[in-house]
Amino acid sequence: MTAGFVRLTPELWVRQCRSMHYNTGVYVSGGEAALIDPGLFADEFDLIRRLLAERGAEPRVLVLTHSHWDHVLGPEQFPGVRVLAHERYPALAAEFAEDIRWGLAHWERQFGIQRERPFVPPVAQATVGAAGMLSVGDLTLRLRHVPGHAPDQLALYQAEAGALWASDILSDVEIPYVSDSLAAYQRTLAELATWDLRLVVPGHGAPASEPAEIRARFAHDQAYLAELGERVARAVAAGRSVEETVAACADMEFRLKDKSQFDHRLNVESVYLELGGQADPKQVGWNKDWQN
């Protein structure tokens, strides 16, 4: 273990934050490094710098897997490093800038963090669409658009190791957060399930390297999303209200049920809207107005 990081492939180093089971990734090859969603505390950014120094690597690119507040803090700490994101990131970061600042401020208050200057969502110097490639020294990573949790979400795939940086999907400590689209989430999982995966690193939670564990995560999330869609569709077809639909989904089984009840409710509300249910989107679902 170097600077608190665990080496999961010859090129990939991962460290889990002490908040939200959040993972930071660093790919190192040929004296170059790619930083993946670096964060979250000041001392953890220092550990990233220490890892780079110990490995003799210069950060050449910083990948933001999506525009949610907890994934966009790195560029502020690594000025001058080229930022790469999905092509929808710039518009989403601009549209939801106040939500990003609100979410960050809420988290900082929890931990007593005093900000010296207002947070500005970072600008991406490079973007990628449905798919792309990223070179880091002698290493080539595939970039893939994987919407469902977020409309601009990217995954990174190291083919020779069968290693997937999954961003905010396939977690062992979260249910699927359908904060973008149920249909897109299901398509994403269906595609990824066909890949050669020998290592899965979620944005939050423990990496999975055992085939049985990887299969179990896919099976759980796909089954949950399928049942969620079926139940909500029946409720919408029957003309039920959003509250009635939440009640109709209350007995569903899902990961860490006691901890995940609130997140499940937001999923039900968001899918209700997606499937044509009538409710105020400012009052229900993941994208409601949290500031009021």
C-alpha atoms as one frame of an Amber mdcrd trajectory, in Angstrom:
protein
   0.000   0.000   0.000   1.396   3.385  -1.029   0.096   6.676   0.408  -3.032
   4.889   1.556  -3.758   3.555  -1.937  -4.319  -0.076  -2.905  -2.905  -1.320
  -6.198  -5.646  -3.250  -8.015  -3.909  -3.683 -11.386  -0.286  -2.919 -12.310
  -1.475   0.534 -13.413  -4.500   1.282 -11.210  -4.265   2.612  -7.657  -7.432
   3.160  -5.613  -8.113   4.837  -2.297 -11.437   5.008  -0.464 -12.422   8.257
   1.201 -13.618   8.297   4.807 -16.916   9.817   3.626 -19.583   8.024   1.563
 -17.277   5.082   0.711 -16.098   7.346  -2.126 -13.314   6.025  -4.365 -10.482
   7.935  -6.006  -8.526   6.291  -8.805  -5.055   6.964 -10.219  -3.794   5.209
 -13.349   0.007   5.345 -13.600   2.079   4.336 -16.612   5.318   5.509 -18.188
   5.761   8.444 -15.813   2.261   9.764 -16.508  -0.923   9.618 -14.471  -4.661
   9.987 -15.003  -6.648  11.065 -11.950 -10.184   9.689 -11.733 -12.639  11.680
  -9.596 -10.005  12.774  -7.065 -11.378  13.766  -3.658 -12.646  14.539  -1.140
 -10.807  15.962   1.921  -7.719  18.182   1.856  -5.510  15.500   3.421  -6.722
  12.998   0.829  -5.682  15.308  -1.990  -2.286  15.462  -0.297  -2.132  11.654
  -0.398  -2.780  11.737  -4.136   0.144  14.129  -4.558   2.277  11.850  -2.398
   1.380   8.825  -4.537   2.317  10.714  -7.696   5.649  11.720  -6.167   6.381
   8.179  -4.981   5.579   6.725  -8.400   7.446   9.475 -10.263   4.327  10.303
 -12.278   3.112  13.589 -13.673  -0.694  14.071 -13.779  -1.596  14.563 -17.434
  -5.397  14.327 -17.295  -8.153  14.451 -14.693 -11.327  12.548 -15.562 -14.648
  13.678 -14.109 -16.962  10.697 -14.451 -20.065  12.894 -14.084 -21.269  16.267
 -12.873 -22.601  15.396  -9.392 -21.025  17.564  -6.688 -18.909  14.848  -5.060
 -17.186  14.008  -8.340 -16.072  17.481  -9.447 -13.776  18.697  -6.647 -10.462
  17.571  -8.161  -9.691  20.315 -10.684  -9.713  22.948  -7.936  -6.890  21.013
  -6.250  -4.917  20.224  -9.421  -4.905  23.460 -11.418  -3.387  23.173 -14.846
  -4.194  19.484 -15.271  -6.365  18.902 -18.335  -9.951  18.004 -17.398 -11.813
  15.374 -19.423 -15.562  14.697 -19.157 -18.524  13.567 -21.219 -19.784  15.936
 -23.893 -22.943  16.663 -21.881 -20.953  17.674 -18.816 -20.453  21.380 -19.709
 -24.164  22.059 -20.162 -25.147  20.082 -17.054 -22.470  21.704 -14.878 -23.702
  25.127 -15.973 -27.410  24.300 -15.587 -27.007  22.740 -12.142 -24.198  24.939
 -10.816 -26.297  26.135  -7.884 -27.333  22.573  -7.020 -23.675  21.504  -7.118
 -22.706  24.341  -4.782 -25.643  23.564  -2.477 -24.745  19.861  -2.251 -21.094
  20.650  -1.584 -21.935  23.275   1.049 -24.236  20.808   2.829 -21.438  18.211
   2.949 -18.845  20.759   4.079 -21.080  21.877   6.957 -21.364  18.259   8.100
 -17.585  18.037   8.441 -16.887  21.573   9.623 -14.977  22.483   6.464 -14.463
  26.205   5.923 -14.193  27.205   2.283 -11.813  30.047   1.463 -13.447  30.958
  -1.849 -16.755  30.135  -3.565 -16.778  26.856  -5.458 -16.917  27.129  -9.226
 -17.827  23.952 -11.177 -14.757  23.074 -13.238 -14.483  23.549 -16.977 -13.676
  20.536 -19.143 -10.870  21.119 -21.631 -11.751  17.916 -23.494 -14.957  15.924
 -23.901 -15.949  12.521 -25.242 -19.243  11.260 -26.669 -20.555   7.699 -26.703
 -17.057   6.215 -26.662 -13.434   7.257 -26.761  -9.861   6.358 -25.875  -7.480
   7.766 -23.291  -3.722   7.201 -23.380  -1.698   7.322 -20.167   1.968   6.551
 -20.790   1.941   3.076 -22.333  -1.618   2.365 -21.183  -4.764   2.790 -23.273
  -8.126   3.090 -21.524 -11.498   2.892 -23.201 -14.051   5.521 -22.246 -17.730
   4.631 -22.431 -20.860   6.689 -21.882 -22.932   4.843 -19.230 -26.041   6.939
 -18.495 -28.812   6.040 -16.095 -27.478   7.383 -12.821 -26.359  10.605 -14.491
 -26.872  11.688 -18.109 -23.161  12.518 -18.516 -21.699   9.503 -16.713 -18.511
   7.908 -18.036 -16.903   4.549 -17.261 -13.269   3.596 -17.955 -12.225   0.130
 -19.103  -8.751  -1.399 -19.039  -9.248  -4.260 -21.480  -6.125  -6.323 -20.784
  -7.022  -6.471 -17.075 -10.777  -6.736 -17.572 -10.982  -3.777 -15.167 -13.966
  -1.426 -15.171 -14.029   1.896 -13.353 -17.817   1.844 -13.154 -18.512   5.305
 -11.748 -21.718   5.372  -9.674 -23.108   1.947 -10.578 -22.571  -1.649  -9.364
 -21.978  -0.615  -5.757 -22.214  -2.946  -2.788 -23.254  -0.136  -0.415 -25.896
   1.600  -2.530 -28.939   0.586  -4.504 -29.035   1.899  -8.077 -29.701   5.634
  -7.880 -31.986   6.345 -10.834 -31.329  10.067 -10.907 -31.219  10.166 -14.717
 -33.319   7.492 -16.444 -34.516   3.976 -15.689 -34.468   2.995 -19.359 -30.918
   4.294 -19.814 -29.759   2.563 -16.625 -31.134  -0.763 -17.799 -29.465  -0.396
 -21.205 -26.168   0.459 -19.524 -26.219  -2.629 -17.304 -27.309  -4.887 -20.175
 -24.329  -3.749 -22.249 -21.751  -3.917 -19.457 -22.920  -7.412 -18.496 -21.588
  -8.658 -21.855 -18.066  -7.338 -21.227 -15.089  -9.321 -19.945 -15.066  -8.033
 -16.361 -12.550  -9.324 -13.847 -12.491  -6.212 -11.678 -15.248  -3.672 -11.033
 -14.542  -0.478  -9.094 -17.670   1.508  -8.215 -17.621   5.199  -7.423 -18.807
   4.321  -3.915 -18.161   1.001  -2.187 -15.772  -1.921  -2.326 -14.162  -3.106
  -5.571 -15.262  -6.550  -6.762 -12.758  -8.995  -8.234 -14.441 -12.353  -7.645
 -16.577 -13.518 -10.604 -19.429 -14.542  -8.305 -19.495 -11.112  -6.643 -19.476
  -9.302  -9.983 -22.349 -11.472 -11.243 -24.252 -10.910  -8.004 -24.023  -7.132
  -8.305 -25.352  -7.217 -11.854 -28.105  -9.634 -10.885 -29.207  -7.554  -7.904
 -29.261  -4.247  -9.739 -30.930  -5.583 -12.876 -33.611  -7.381 -10.844 -34.258
  -4.300  -8.719 -34.595  -2.012 -11.733 -36.852  -4.463 -13.576 -39.225  -4.799
 -10.622 -39.160  -1.068  -9.991 -40.126  -0.365 -13.596 -42.872  -2.997 -13.629
 -44.480  -1.820 -10.385 -44.372   1.855 -11.258 -45.700   1.210 -14.773 -48.702
  -0.648 -13.336 -49.369   2.184 -10.901 -49.171   4.851 -13.599 -51.470   2.818
 -15.884 -53.972   2.545 -13.030 -53.909   6.313 -12.511 -52.379   6.141  -9.053
 -50.835   9.172  -7.386 -47.141   9.363  -6.643 -47.824   8.661  -2.950 -49.901
   5.607  -3.845 -47.102   4.440  -6.123 -44.517   4.820  -3.363 -46.749   2.715
  -1.118 -47.132   0.095  -3.855 -43.329  -0.265  -3.990 -42.716  -0.255  -0.248
 -42.328  -4.023   0.123 -39.690  -4.408  -2.582 -36.432  -6.083  -1.578 -33.161
  -4.270  -2.162 -29.649  -3.879  -0.826 -29.239  -2.497   2.718 -32.975  -1.932
   2.990 -32.987   0.017   6.266 -30.317   2.404   5.034 -31.715   2.747   1.517
 -35.395   3.479   2.164 -35.122   7.183   1.345 -33.099   6.513  -1.827 -35.641
   3.902  -2.908 -38.453   6.409  -2.470 -36.628   8.921  -4.670 -36.172   6.191
  -7.288 -39.904   5.424  -7.245 -40.782   9.099  -7.587 -38.297   9.676 -10.416
 -39.419   6.615 -12.366 -43.049   7.660 -11.796 -42.291  10.928 -13.591 -40.271
   9.176 -16.309 -43.157   6.808 -17.093 -45.727   9.568 -17.379 -47.055   9.946
 -13.845 -48.399  13.366 -12.976 -46.567  15.136 -10.150 -44.595  18.304  -9.576
 -40.950  17.555 -10.549 -39.821  20.314  -8.190 -41.316  18.391  -5.266 -40.546
  14.722  -5.975 -37.703  12.557  -7.269 -33.950  12.914  -7.353 -34.008  16.171
  -9.296 -36.478  18.057  -7.125 -35.582  21.481  -5.803 -33.560  20.535  -2.709
 -32.866  24.140  -1.750 -36.504  24.942  -0.910
